[in-house]
Amino acid sequence: MTDSLHGLVDHLFRHSSGQMVATLTRILGSDHLALAEEVVQDALVKAMQQWTLRGVPDDPVAWLFQIARNGALDHLRRQASLRQKEADLIAAFTARPAEDDGGFAHELRDDQLRMMLMCCHPAIPGKSRIALTLKTVGGFSVDEIARAFLASRETIAQRIVRAKRLIRDERIAFEMPSRDELPVRLESLLQVLYLMFNEGYSAHTGDDLVRADLCREAIRLAAIVADHAVAGGPAVHALLALMLLQAARLPARTDAAGELVILAEQDRSRWDTAMMAEGLRRLDRAGVGEELTPYHLEAAIAASHASENVDWSQVIELYDALLAIRPSPVVALNRAVALAMTGGPASGIAAIESIEGLGDYLPRSLTLGQLWLRAGDAGRAARHFRHALTLPGTTPAKRFLMRKLGECT
Amino acid sequence: PMPQFVLMLRDSGAFPADISAEEIQAIIERYHAWIQKVRGVPGQKLRDGQGRVIMRNGSKLAVTDGPYAESKEVLGGYMLIEAADYDEAVRLCNDCPHLDFGSIEIREVDTAAQ
């Protein structure tokens, strides 16, 4: 039954789950989202029970779709109101995903896009959108989402339950938003994907791999949006470029001992060159047209770090442009780092101290400590590092700070 | 040819209902890797919750629903491996992932040629 030593493609079950939930929701209707999830979960469990003993089938995805189809048909036949959907269900779940014409794959991506857009409906609370997106089209479990966002299981479960109830009560349909609604809805979706990526990126060196998966998932979903004929556009390409350029550097972000390595000290040979090239291609596509979004600027900044000799004055200009359209203390902090590269540590320190609203943000203290070290004042540097250690942060960040403290003596 | 051993896999219950897609895949991959390693012959899963037991009672045939209700661990399925003897069969099963979920009964296939 099975040939391969290879078993299954990475995340095949997770991705198939997302695809099937999206397509099933389209067919059954958004008010049956919970049923769609139940049918898909049953299919995955059945596959587990079968394949552990019989082996992995040659076409695992086709098999999964078949199990899901049969499970869905059972439910359909028991509910009079759903019986009419039988023909659509069979059509949607019978085509082989591997077909060359790409028609089936296209439909799957289309359904996933509509699911994503539905999850970002204005009626759904901001915090619930990411959770609902990850649960439905991402194929993540409630536990995985809770771990990814360092929230309690109950909190995430409640957010998702409430969101599903809203979808039913407000009759939020599973369909493309109207031409008028689409721009706003897309903007919400891009924000959700941006947050998803950042959560994974900032925590990538943490102890839980599920947080690293967030980056990958954000990229996968953003690519679906970017390549869609109607939804895709310069802003999406810019966001996708940003994600790819940053994700390309992830392999270099930790050293062999698992310690955090900051950008300036990274071994560039460990950057994923294919991903970086893809990011730059996307950035080109983002340059078409008049639109200049914060994503464009952040992507351009990320791209500028890719070259051997970073043009820091250009980076500073990009930060200035970004601050003009989206003022943010964190962006101002990053600008100060760039400033220190051309103007020396003192100019960076002065810039940071003039930023309001950073509060007890660990990177602020960390950066000040590093700049004081470069300026030759180990005592001041140590004070900042010690302060940073008292603030919330990832374990690798804390270990990094301890190492830096060691350099101060 | 090496002796064959039937592995009867029993488990005491269900997985958590909300087990994630990723965890499911990981479990399948563990079984897959183990079967590859021991060069096992894939078997079958037996359908849950059903079964029949028939016995002749004098001239009558008694049919009852099986499996026996008292058994906490239900036979979930089977597969085959080859091994030199029971000791080796046991050794091969040492790291079978099924042991995380239930028990394995090992029985050698009896061939008249031995």
Contacts between the chains, C-beta under 8 A, distances in Angstrom:
chain1	res1	chain2	res2	distance
A	1	B	42	6.0
A	2	B	32	7.6
A	2	B	42	7.5
A	5	B	36	6.0
A	7	B	28	7.5
A	7	B	29	5.0
A	7	B	32	4.7
A	7	B	33	7.0
A	8	B	25	5.9
A	8	B	28	6.7
A	8	B	29	6.2
A	8	B	32	7.8
A	11	B	22	6.9
A	11	B	25	7.5
A	12	B	25	6.4
A	13	B	21	4.0
A	13	B	22	6.7
A	13	B	24	5.5
A	13	B	25	4.0
A	13	B	28	8.0
A	14	B	20	7.7
A	14	B	21	4.3
A	14	B	22	5.3
A	14	B	25	7.3
A	16	B	21	7.6
A	17	B	21	4.4
A	41	B	17	7.6
A	41	B	18	7.6
A	44	B	21	5.7
A	44	B	24	5.1
A	45	B	15	6.8
A	45	B	19	7.3
A	45	B	24	7.0
A	47	B	24	7.4
A	47	B	28	7.4
A	48	B	15	7.5
A	48	B	24	4.8
A	48	B	27	6.0
A	48	B	28	5.8
A	49	B	45	5.3
A	49	B	76	7.5
A	49	B	77	8.0
A	50	B	45	5.2
A	51	B	28	5.1
A	51	B	31	7.5
A	51	B	32	7.6
A	52	B	27	6.8
A	52	B	28	5.9
A	52	B	31	4.1
A	52	B	45	7.8
A	52	B	97	7.9
A	52	B	98	7.7
A	53	B	9	6.9
A	53	B	31	7.7
A	53	B	42	6.7
A	53	B	43	5.2
A	53	B	44	6.2
A	53	B	45	4.7
A	53	B	76	7.6
A	53	B	77	4.1
A	53	B	78	7.3
A	53	B	79	5.8
A	54	B	42	5.0
A	54	B	43	6.9
A	54	B	44	6.2
A	54	B	45	6.5
A	55	B	32	7.0
A	55	B	35	6.8
A	55	B	42	3.9
A	56	B	28	6.7
A	56	B	32	5.6
A	139	B	21	4.8
A	139	B	22	7.9
A	140	B	20	6.8
A	140	B	21	7.9
A	140	B	22	7.8
A	141	B	18	5.8
A	141	B	19	7.2
A	141	B	20	3.3
A	141	B	21	7.3
A	141	B	22	7.7
A	141	B	23	7.7
A	142	B	18	6.3
A	143	B	18	7.2
A	143	B	20	6.7
A	144	B	20	5.4
A	144	B	22	6.9
A	210	B	22	7.8
A	213	B	22	7.9
